[in-house]
Amino acid sequence: MRHPSPLRLAVALTLLAAACGSDEGQRGLTPSDEVSTPESEKELRMTEEQREQQNYQEEERIEEKEFDAAEGGGQAP
């Protein structure tokens, strides 16, 4: 049985490493929209759970506004 040459092994490992790179866009992946680092001093003092709760509440407010707009401003007929 033949053993692969060191050059072939190096080329194969280089190709595998290139395929596992962090260029998500080039690999057809969508980059995450989430921010992993807090943006303000206030957020830096908050726990992760508090930030998640704040993000959830903001998303709820946005959804309510969009729903109200789709329903004609939320006013009774």
N, C-alpha and C positions, 0 to 999 in steps of 0.2 A: 504494500500500500504506500502510495506517495504522500509525503507530508507537504503541506503548502509552504511555499517559500516565504521568508520574512517580508519581502516586498509585497506579495499578494495579501498577506495577513495585515500589513500596515494599511494598504489601500482599502481593504474591506472594513477595518476598524474606523478609518477616517470617514468613509461613506456612512457608516452607522452613526458616528458622532455628529455628522452634519445633518442627518435626518432627525436627530433629537435636539436640534438647536432651539433657541428661544424666539425665533422669528415666526410667531404664530400666523401672521398674515400670509407669509410665503408658503406655509404648510396648509393653508385653507381654513385656519381656525379663526374664530372671532375673539379678539381680545376682550378680557373682562371689563365691564363698565364700573365695577366696584372700586372704590378708592381704599387702599389698604392703610394709608397713613392719614391721620386726622389733619384737616386743613387749617384749623384755627386753634388759638390758645385754649378756648373754651372746650373744644373737642378733645384736646390733649389731656385735660383734667377729668374727662368723663371715662367711665368704664366702657368696655366693648358692648356690654348689654344695654347701657344707657344710649350709646350711639345707635345701636340697632333699633331700639324703641323710637328714638327720634326720627330715624329714617322711615320706619314703618308709619308713624303718624303723618309725616310729610307726604308719603305716597297715598295715604288715605285721603288727605285733604285734596290732593291733585285729582284723584279719582272722583271724589264728590263734585268738584268743580266741573269736570268733564261730563259727568252724568247730568248735572243740573243744566249745563249748556245744551246737551243733547235733548233734554226734556223741555226745552223752551225757557230756561232761566229759573226753573223751580217755582214758578208762580202758578197759582190756581187759575183755572179757566174762568 
